[in-house]
Amino acid sequence: MKILPRILALILFAQMAIAQEINDGNDLLNRPADRTYDIILESGYLKVGVYENFPPYSYQVEGEPRGIDIELGRKIAEEMGVEFKVHWIVPDENLGDDLRNNVWKGHYLAKQRLADVMLRVPYDKQYAYMQDSTGEYINEQVVLFGPYQQETWQIAFDPEKLDSVETVAVFQYHPIGVEIDTLPDFYLSSGLRGRMREQVRHYPNVREAFQAMREGEVSAVMGMRAEIDHELAQPGNADFQVAGNGFPGIGKQVWDVGMAIKHTHRQLGYALEAIVDKLVKSGELNALFASQDLRYSVPGYYREFLDQQAIARAEGEL
């Protein structure tokens, strides 16, 4: 009868090792800890994956994590009754690489560096069920779920240089700043049969593009709406205005942003989805965005079944 207590002791030790992520000193041989929902609760913390140096979503100020995804991660952890821990993600070549390195497998140089959940993931069914040439699902190791925001493209302009921006065709004659190698870069460089290409100015990020607008180098800046809102709230940018135009031919004008977990951690996904659902419908998520000087839009996922009154409540209009 002594065998059973020994087995139970071994199981308990294994669970403790997993929860504490004991490192044997060889990062190349270690494998990611399997942090299931119960183990996360037992460990007392939730590791939330967010992109580093990506204002206004996730960034640092004097070593302290800031941004809307940081605040959302804190709120989710609080609702779960655990501590929030940030897992900084360095973007790789594409989203598939980011999911592999940070959600289900781990980078080959640091296999234990995995997040329990990753934020700022496009919630796209076509991408989720994408197949390779053999018919295998490319993203079968992850689950994309829990849309919490609808993002869109936005232009801000200098009213001293432009009276308005009724159409992007105006940028055949006026310089516009974009972050290099982003969709706005490709769109403006190739749109109107390339007639805007010579007016596109490239910068490392939206922040530096706004600096160029303050210095008169460009008449406008294009980026994601939250990025534009964040910069408009900064000192020196108050006189700039947002354009109300659309972007014909851009492909996706708006898209939902959600979360990702390893496919074997469905119980965690259900718990997180319930928390985010409550935050969206109650208007708490809108309040989080407002606290960051950002506009909030309910994801298209919710617009398919919520009535107009519920959407208005979620967006803080009631």
Secondary structure, DSSP 8 states (H G I E B T S, - for coil): --HHHHHHHHHHHHHHHHHHT---S-TTT-------HHHHHHHTEEEEEEETTBTTTBEEETTEEESHHHHHHHHHHHHHTSEEEEEEE---SSHHHHHIIIIIS-BTTBTT---SEEEEEE--HHHHT-B-TTS-BTTTTEEEEEEEEEEEEEEEE-TTT-S--SSGGGGGTS-EEEETTSHHHHHHHHHHHHTTGGGEEEESSHHHHHHHHHTTS-SEEEEEHHHHHHHHTSTT-TT-EE-----TT-S-SEEEEEEEEETT-HHHHHHHHHHHHHHHHHTHHHHHHHHTT------HHHHTTS-HHHHHHHTT--
